[in-house]
Amino acid sequence: MNDITTLLAEKFNINEKVLDQVGKSEKAVGDKFAALDEIKAYNQYKVLAALQKNRISDRHFSWNTGYGYDDAGREAVEKVYADIFHTEAALVRPTIVNGTHALAITLMGILRPGDEMIYCTGGPYDTLEEVIGIRGENKGSLKDFGVKYKQVELLSDGSIDLEGVRNAITKNTKMVCVQRATGYSWRNSITVNQIEEWADFVHEIDPNIVCMADNCYGEFLDIKEPTDVGVDVMAGSLIKNPGGGQALTGGYVCGRADLVEAISYRMTCPGIGGECGLTFGQTRGVLQGLFMAPTVVNAALKGAVLCGQVYKDLGYDIRPGVDDQRSDIIQSVKLGSPEAVVAFCEGIQAAAPVDSYVTPEPWDMPGYEDKVVMAAGAFVQGSSIELSADAPIRPPYIVYFQGGLTYEHSKLGVMMSMERLMSKGLLKGEQ
C-alpha cells in the first residue's frame, strides 16, 4: 500500500477490497478525464474573459444599504453572467433562494391567465409540481391563476418527442420548457445538442413561443449553454455549478431583455423590477465562485464518472452509462432497497468535511411528495455542487450522487458509500 491508501485505511477505515475496486475503476476511466479537462479549460478562459471585459475591481465587492440603488457590484455581476451565457440580460440575486425559486419567478413572470405551458421532458422536478399546480391547491400556483399545463413524455430512447411537442402546441401555447438534469427520474440528462434541435423545432412552428430551460446542474458541462443554441431564457441556482462552492445562496435568470424584465417584476414587484435589491456583500463570493466554477464542475463531473464506473463494475444499473455524454453532474445508481439507499447516503455523509458525525434519515422535506434522505455535509447548506447524495424513498430505490469541490473528495465519497454498503451486508454480491 502506498502512503495515500495507508492514510485512507487508517483515517477513514476503508478496507483493502474497496480501495482495490475503486483503483481499478479509476484506471478504466482515465481517458475520459482528459476529454473533460478540455471542456474545463475552454470554460475557464470564457469566464476569465467576461470578468476582464467588465473591468471587475475591488469596488465591486462592497455593498449598499436600504433599497440598493446604484449597486455597482450587482450590475457588474449581472453583466458578467449575461456575457458568459451570451444573453441580453441577467438577474443574479441572493434574494432568489434556490433553483426552484429562480424557475418559479421565470414561469410566473412570463405566463398570464389563459396562457398554456408545456414541459417537453416529462414531469418537472418534484419541487416545481406545487408551483405549476400539478399537486397542491390554493397556494398561488400557476394553475390557480388560470395557466394551463401539459407535459410531453420523452421517447423510449430518452430523447425529446418532437412530434409529440408539435401535437401539444396550440394557439394558446406561450412557453415550452425542458429540464436539462434528470431530477428524480431514471433517464439521461438532456444534452445541449438535443436542446438546440428542440428550440429550432419549436421556433419554426411559432417564433413567438418562449423556449425556457431549467439549467440546474448543467452549467459548464459543455462549451455551449442552452442560451447559445436558441433558448430564450434559462434559470439556475448559485449553490449548484455556477457558484463554484463560494456563493452563500442565490439564483440566476439569463435571457432576452424583455423576458428578464418581466421576470424582475415577479422577483420584486411591478414598477421596481431589478432596480432595487441588496446583494448583502456577496458579490465577491459570487464572482470568485464563478471564476472557480469550471474547475469545481470538472472535479464533480470526474467524481460522477468514477461513481458510475465503480457501481457498474459491482453489477448495479446506472444512469448515465459510463460512455454516455453527460449534461449534468448527477450519477444515478439503482440500489434496489430503501436500506441500501440510506446506507449509501450514510457513507457520503461520513465523507463530509462538515457534520460527518451526523446520520442522515428519510424525512418529509417541504416540496417533495415522498420522504427524502439527503446526505450533505457542506460548507453551504444544501449546496449541491459540494459532495452530496439524495433519494426519494420510493421504488425502485435510486440514489442520486453529485458534487465534490475537489475530485479527491468526490472519490472519497464513492469509497465511503461502498464501504458503508459492504459493512451492512447490503453490497451486491456480499449479502
C-alpha positions as CSV (number, residue, x, y, z in Angstrom):
1,M,0.0,0.0,0.0
2,N,1.2,3.5,-0.8
3,D,1.0,6.5,1.5
4,I,-2.4,7.6,0.3
5,T,-4.1,4.2,0.6
6,T,-2.5,3.7,4.0
7,L,-3.9,7.1,5.1
8,L,-7.3,6.2,3.7
9,A,-7.3,2.9,5.6
10,E,-6.1,4.4,8.8
11,K,-8.2,7.6,8.9
12,F,-11.4,6.5,7.2
13,N,-11.4,2.8,7.9
14,I,-11.6,1.9,4.2
15,N,-10.8,-1.7,3.7
16,E,-8.5,-3.1,1.0
17,K,-11.2,-4.5,-1.1
18,V,-12.8,-1.1,-1.5
19,L,-9.5,0.6,-2.3
20,D,-8.7,-2.1,-4.9
21,Q,-12.1,-1.9,-6.6
22,V,-12.1,1.9,-6.8
23,G,-8.5,1.9,-8.0
24,K,-9.3,-0.5,-10.9
25,S,-12.4,1.5,-11.9
26,E,-10.4,4.8,-11.8
27,K,-7.9,3.4,-14.2
28,A,-10.7,2.4,-16.6
29,V,-12.0,6.0,-16.9
30,G,-8.7,7.8,-17.1
31,D,-9.1,8.6,-20.8
32,K,-12.5,10.2,-20.2
33,F,-11.0,12.6,-17.7
34,A,-8.7,14.1,-20.4
35,A,-11.7,15.0,-22.6
36,L,-13.4,16.6,-19.6
37,D,-10.3,18.7,-18.9
38,E,-10.6,20.2,-22.4
39,I,-14.1,21.4,-21.6
40,K,-12.9,22.8,-18.3
41,A,-10.1,24.8,-19.9
42,Y,-12.4,26.3,-22.5
43,N,-14.9,27.4,-19.9
44,Q,-12.2,28.7,-17.6
45,Y,-11.0,31.1,-20.3
46,K,-14.6,32.1,-21.2
47,V,-15.3,33.1,-17.6
48,L,-12.0,34.9,-17.3
49,A,-12.6,36.9,-20.5
50,A,-16.0,38.0,-19.2
51,L,-14.6,39.2,-15.9
52,Q,-11.9,41.2,-17.7
53,K,-14.3,42.6,-20.2
54,N,-16.4,44.0,-17.4
55,R,-13.4,45.5,-15.6
56,I,-14.1,43.8,-12.3
57,S,-12.3,45.5,-9.4
58,D,-12.5,45.5,-5.6
59,R,-15.0,48.4,-5.7
60,H,-17.5,45.8,-6.9
61,F,-17.1,43.8,-3.7
62,S,-18.6,46.5,-1.4
63,W,-22.4,46.8,-0.9
64,N,-25.1,49.3,-0.4
65,T,-27.9,49.6,2.1
66,G,-31.6,50.2,2.0
67,Y,-33.1,49.9,-1.4
68,G,-29.8,49.0,-3.1
69,Y,-30.0,51.7,-5.8
70,D,-26.9,52.1,-8.0
71,D,-25.2,48.9,-6.7
72,A,-22.1,48.7,-8.9
73,G,-21.3,45.2,-7.8
74,R,-24.8,43.8,-8.6
75,E,-24.7,45.5,-12.0
76,A,-21.3,44.0,-12.8
77,V,-22.3,40.5,-11.7
78,E,-25.3,40.6,-14.0
79,K,-23.3,41.9,-16.9
80,V,-20.7,39.1,-16.4
81,Y,-23.4,36.4,-16.3
82,A,-25.1,37.9,-19.5
83,D,-21.7,37.8,-21.3
84,I,-20.8,34.2,-20.2
85,F,-24.2,32.9,-21.3
86,H,-24.4,35.2,-24.3
87,T,-27.7,36.8,-23.4
88,E,-29.1,40.3,-23.5
89,A,-29.7,40.5,-19.8
90,A,-29.5,38.6,-16.5
91,L,-30.7,38.6,-12.9
92,V,-28.2,37.3,-10.3
93,R,-29.5,37.8,-6.8
94,P,-29.0,36.4,-3.3
95,T,-32.7,37.0,-2.7
96,I,-33.5,34.2,-5.1
97,V,-33.4,31.5,-2.5
98,N,-32.9,28.4,-4.7
99,G,-33.2,26.9,-8.2
100,T,-37.0,26.3,-7.7
101,H,-37.4,30.0,-6.9
102,A,-35.5,31.1,-9.9
103,L,-37.7,28.8,-12.1
104,A,-40.9,29.9,-10.4
105,I,-40.3,33.7,-11.0
106,T,-39.4,32.8,-14.6
107,L,-42.6,31.0,-15.2
108,M,-44.8,33.4,-13.2
109,G,-43.1,36.5,-14.7
110,I,-43.8,35.5,-18.3
111,L,-47.1,33.5,-18.1
112,R,-50.5,35.1,-17.8
113,P,-54.0,33.8,-17.2
114,G,-55.2,31.8,-20.2
115,D,-51.6,31.0,-21.4
116,E,-50.5,27.4,-21.8
117,M,-47.1,26.0,-20.9
118,I,-45.7,22.6,-22.0
119,Y,-43.0,20.6,-20.3
120,C,-41.3,18.7,-23.1
121,T,-39.1,16.4,-20.9
122,G,-41.8,14.7,-19.0
123,G,-42.8,15.9,-15.5
124,P,-40.7,18.6,-13.8
125,Y,-38.6,18.3,-10.7
126,D,-40.7,17.4,-7.7
127,T,-40.5,20.9,-6.1
128,L,-42.0,22.6,-9.2
129,E,-45.2,20.5,-9.0
130,E,-46.8,22.8,-6.5
131,V,-45.5,25.9,-8.4
132,I,-47.3,24.7,-11.5
133,G,-50.3,23.2,-9.7
134,I,-49.8,19.6,-10.5
135,R,-50.4,19.0,-6.8
136,G,-51.5,21.3,-4.0
137,E,-54.4,23.7,-4.2
138,N,-54.9,27.4,-3.3
139,K,-51.3,28.2,-2.7
140,G,-50.9,30.6,-5.6
141,S,-49.8,28.2,-8.2
142,L,-49.9,28.9,-11.9
143,K,-53.0,26.7,-12.1
144,D,-54.7,28.8,-9.5
145,F,-54.2,31.8,-11.8
146,G,-55.6,30.1,-14.9
147,V,-52.4,28.9,-16.6
148,K,-52.9,25.6,-18.4
149,Y,-50.2,22.9,-18.2
150,K,-49.3,20.0,-20.4
151,Q,-46.4,17.6,-20.5
152,V,-44.9,15.5,-23.3
153,E,-43.1,12.4,-22.2
154,L,-39.7,11.6,-23.5
155,L,-39.3,8.8,-26.1
156,S,-38.1,5.4,-25.0
157,D,-34.5,6.3,-26.0
158,G,-34.6,9.4,-23.7
159,S,-34.8,11.9,-26.5
160,I,-37.4,14.7,-26.8
161,D,-40.6,13.7,-28.7
162,L,-40.6,16.5,-31.2
163,E,-43.8,15.3,-32.9
164,G,-45.4,15.0,-29.6
165,V,-44.5,18.6,-28.9
166,R,-45.9,19.7,-32.2
167,N,-49.2,17.9,-31.4
168,A,-49.3,19.5,-28.0
169,I,-48.8,23.1,-29.2
170,T,-52.0,25.2,-29.6
171,K,-52.7,28.8,-30.3
172,N,-52.6,29.5,-26.5
173,T,-49.1,28.0,-26.0
174,K,-46.9,30.7,-24.6
175,M,-44.0,28.8,-23.2
176,V,-42.3,25.4,-23.7
177,C,-39.8,24.1,-21.2
178,V,-37.0,21.5,-20.9
179,Q,-35.4,20.3,-17.7
180,R,-31.7,19.6,-18.5
181,A,-31.0,17.5,-15.4
182,T,-32.5,14.1,-14.6
183,G,-34.2,15.2,-11.4
184,Y,-35.6,12.1,-9.6
185,S,-36.1,10.2,-12.8
186,W,-34.4,7.3,-14.4
187,R,-33.1,8.8,-17.6
188,N,-30.0,10.5,-19.1
189,S,-29.8,14.3,-18.9
190,I,-30.8,16.3,-22.0
191,T,-27.7,17.4,-24.0
192,V,-27.1,20.9,-25.5
193,N,-27.4,19.4,-29.0
194,Q,-30.8,18.0,-28.1
195,I,-31.9,21.3,-26.7
196,E,-30.8,23.1,-29.9
197,E,-32.8,20.7,-32.0
198,W,-35.8,21.2,-29.8
199,A,-35.6,25.0,-29.7
200,D,-35.1,25.2,-33.5
201,F,-38.1,22.9,-34.0
202,V,-40.4,25.0,-31.7
203,H,-39.4,28.3,-33.2
204,E,-40.0,27.0,-36.7
205,I,-43.6,26.2,-35.6
206,D,-44.0,29.6,-33.9
207,P,-41.1,32.0,-33.3
208,N,-43.2,33.8,-30.6
209,I,-43.3,30.7,-28.3
210,V,-40.8,31.2,-25.4
211,C,-38.3,28.3,-25.0
212,M,-37.2,28.0,-21.4
213,A,-34.5,25.7,-20.0
214,D,-34.1,24.6,-16.4
215,N,-30.3,24.7,-16.4
216,C,-29.7,23.4,-12.8
217,Y,-26.7,21.1,-12.6
218,G,-25.8,21.7,-16.2
219,E,-23.6,24.8,-16.3
220,F,-20.1,24.3,-17.7
221,L,-20.5,20.7,-18.7
222,D,-20.2,21.7,-22.4
223,I,-18.6,24.5,-24.2
224,K,-22.1,25.7,-25.1
225,E,-25.1,26.5,-22.9
226,P,-28.8,26.4,-23.8
227,T,-28.9,30.1,-24.5
228,D,-26.1,29.6,-27.1
229,V,-28.4,27.3,-29.1
230,G,-31.8,29.1,-29.3
231,V,-33.2,29.0,-25.7
232,D,-34.9,32.3,-24.9
233,V,-34.5,32.2,-21.2
234,M,-33.0,29.9,-18.6
235,A,-32.6,29.7,-14.8
236,G,-30.5,28.0,-12.2
237,S,-29.1,28.1,-8.7
238,L,-25.9,29.7,-7.4
239,I,-25.3,26.9,-4.9
240,K,-25.0,24.5,-7.7
241,N,-22.5,24.7,-10.6
242,P,-22.0,28.4,-11.2
243,G,-21.4,29.3,-7.6
244,G,-18.3,27.2,-7.5
245,G,-18.8,26.4,-3.8
246,Q,-18.3,30.1,-2.9
247,A,-21.7,31.6,-3.3
248,L,-23.6,31.5,0.0
249,T,-27.0,31.5,-1.6
250,G,-28.8,32.8,-4.7
251,G,-30.1,32.1,-8.1
252,Y,-29.9,33.5,-11.6
253,V,-32.0,34.0,-14.7
254,C,-30.5,34.8,-18.1
255,G,-32.2,35.5,-21.4
256,R,-33.8,38.0,-23.7
257,A,-34.0,41.5,-22.2
258,D,-37.8,41.8,-22.4
259,L,-38.3,38.4,-20.7
260,V,-35.8,39.2,-17.9
261,E,-37.5,42.5,-17.3
262,A,-40.9,40.7,-16.9
263,I,-39.3,38.2,-14.6
264,S,-37.8,41.0,-12.5
265,Y,-41.3,42.3,-11.8
266,R,-42.2,39.0,-10.3
267,M,-38.9,38.8,-8.4
268,T,-39.7,42.2,-6.6
269,C,-42.8,43.9,-7.8
270,P,-44.2,45.7,-10.9
271,G,-42.6,49.1,-11.4
272,I,-39.5,48.2,-9.3
273,G,-38.1,45.1,-11.0
274,G,-34.4,44.7,-10.9
275,E,-33.6,48.3,-10.0
276,C,-33.7,47.5,-6.2
277,G,-32.4,44.7,-4.1
278,L,-29.4,44.4,-1.8
279,T,-26.6,41.9,-2.5
280,F,-25.6,41.9,1.1
281,G,-21.8,41.9,0.4
282,Q,-22.0,38.7,-1.6
283,T,-20.6,39.9,-4.9
284,R,-17.0,38.9,-4.2
285,G,-18.1,35.3,-3.3
286,V,-20.4,35.1,-6.3
287,L,-17.7,36.3,-8.7
288,Q,-14.9,34.3,-7.2
289,G,-17.1,31.2,-7.2
290,L,-18.0,31.8,-10.8
291,F,-14.3,32.1,-11.6
292,M,-13.6,28.8,-9.9
293,A,-16.8,27.1,-11.3
294,P,-15.3,25.4,-14.4
295,T,-12.6,23.7,-12.2
296,V,-15.1,22.7,-9.5
297,V,-17.6,21.4,-12.0
298,N,-14.9,19.4,-13.6
299,A,-14.0,17.8,-10.3
300,A,-17.6,16.9,-9.6
301,L,-18.0,15.5,-13.1
302,K,-15.0,13.3,-12.7
303,G,-16.4,12.1,-9.4
304,A,-19.7,11.2,-11.1
305,V,-17.9,9.3,-13.8
306,L,-15.9,7.4,-11.2
307,C,-19.1,6.6,-9.2
308,G,-20.7,5.3,-12.3
309,Q,-17.8,3.0,-13.2
310,V,-17.4,1.7,-9.7
311,Y,-21.1,0.7,-9.3
312,K,-21.3,-0.6,-12.9
313,D,-18.3,-2.8,-12.1
314,L,-20.1,-4.0,-9.0
315,G,-23.1,-5.1,-11.1
316,Y,-25.6,-2.2,-10.5
317,D,-27.7,-0.5,-13.1
318,I,-26.5,3.1,-13.6
319,R,-27.6,6.2,-15.4
320,P,-26.0,7.8,-17.3
321,G,-23.8,5.0,-18.6
322,V,-20.1,5.5,-18.3
323,D,-19.7,6.1,-22.0
324,D,-22.8,8.4,-22.4
325,Q,-22.5,12.1,-23.0
326,R,-23.2,13.9,-19.7
327,S,-25.2,17.1,-19.4
328,D,-25.5,17.3,-15.6
329,I,-23.2,16.4,-12.7
330,I,-25.6,13.7,-11.4
331,Q,-24.9,9.9,-11.3
332,S,-27.9,7.7,-10.6
333,V,-27.4,4.2,-9.2
334,K,-30.3,1.8,-8.8
335,L,-29.7,0.2,-5.4
336,G,-33.0,-1.7,-5.1
337,S,-33.9,-1.3,-1.4
338,P,-34.6,1.6,1.0
339,E,-31.9,0.2,3.3
340,A,-29.3,0.3,0.6
341,V,-30.2,3.9,-0.3
342,V,-29.9,5.0,3.3
343,A,-26.6,3.2,3.7
344,F,-25.2,4.8,0.6
345,C,-26.2,8.2,1.9
346,E,-24.6,7.4,5.3
347,G,-21.3,6.8,3.5
348,I,-21.5,10.1,1.7
349,Q,-22.3,11.9,5.0
350,A,-19.4,10.2,6.7
351,A,-17.1,11.5,4.0
352,A,-18.1,15.1,4.6
353,P,-15.9,17.9,6.0
354,V,-18.9,19.3,7.9
355,D,-21.3,17.2,10.1
356,S,-19.6,14.0,9.2
357,Y,-20.8,12.5,12.5
358,V,-24.5,13.0,11.6
359,T,-26.6,10.1,10.4
360,P,-29.0,11.0,7.6
361,E,-32.5,9.7,7.8
362,P,-35.5,9.9,5.5
363,W,-37.9,12.7,6.3
364,D,-40.8,14.7,4.9
365,M,-39.0,17.6,3.1
366,P,-41.1,20.6,2.0
367,G,-42.0,20.4,-1.6
368,Y,-41.5,16.7,-2.0
369,E,-44.2,14.0,-2.4
370,D,-42.2,11.2,-0.8
371,K,-39.9,11.0,2.2
372,V,-36.4,12.0,1.1
373,V,-33.0,11.1,2.5
374,M,-30.2,13.6,2.0
375,A,-26.5,13.4,2.7
376,A,-24.9,16.8,2.6
377,G,-22.2,17.8,5.0
378,A,-21.5,21.0,3.2
379,F,-19.9,24.4,4.0
380,V,-23.0,25.9,2.4
381,Q,-26.3,24.4,3.5
382,G,-27.9,22.5,0.6
383,S,-25.1,23.2,-1.8
384,S,-25.4,20.5,-4.5
385,I,-22.0,21.4,-6.0
386,E,-20.5,20.1,-2.8
387,L,-20.4,16.3,-2.3
388,S,-23.9,15.1,-1.6
389,A,-26.4,12.3,-2.3
390,D,-30.1,12.1,-2.0
391,A,-33.0,9.9,-2.9
392,P,-36.8,9.8,-2.6
393,I,-37.8,6.7,-0.6
394,R,-39.8,5.0,-3.4
395,P,-39.3,2.0,-5.7
396,P,-37.0,1.2,-7.5
397,Y,-34.9,2.9,-4.8
398,I,-32.5,5.0,-6.9
399,V,-29.8,7.2,-5.3
400,Y,-28.5,10.4,-6.9
401,F,-24.9,11.2,-6.3
402,Q,-23.4,14.6,-7.2
403,G,-20.8,17.2,-6.4
404,G,-17.4,17.5,-4.9
405,L,-15.4,20.7,-4.7
406,T,-12.4,18.6,-5.4
407,Y,-12.1,15.3,-7.3
408,E,-10.3,13.7,-4.3
409,H,-13.3,14.5,-2.1
410,S,-15.8,13.1,-4.6
411,K,-13.7,10.0,-4.9
412,L,-13.7,9.6,-1.1
413,G,-17.5,9.8,-1.2
414,V,-17.6,6.9,-3.7
415,M,-15.3,4.8,-1.4
416,M,-17.2,5.6,1.7
417,S,-20.6,4.7,0.1
418,M,-19.2,1.4,-1.0
419,E,-17.7,0.8,2.5
420,R,-20.9,1.5,4.3
421,L,-22.9,-0.8,2.0
422,M,-20.3,-3.5,2.5
423,S,-20.2,-3.1,6.3
424,K,-24.0,-3.5,6.4
425,G,-24.1,-6.6,4.2
426,L,-26.0,-4.6,1.5
427,L,-23.4,-4.6,-1.3
428,K,-24.4,-6.6,-4.3
429,G,-22.6,-10.0,-4.2
430,E,-21.7,-9.5,-0.5
431,Q,-25.1,-10.4,1.0
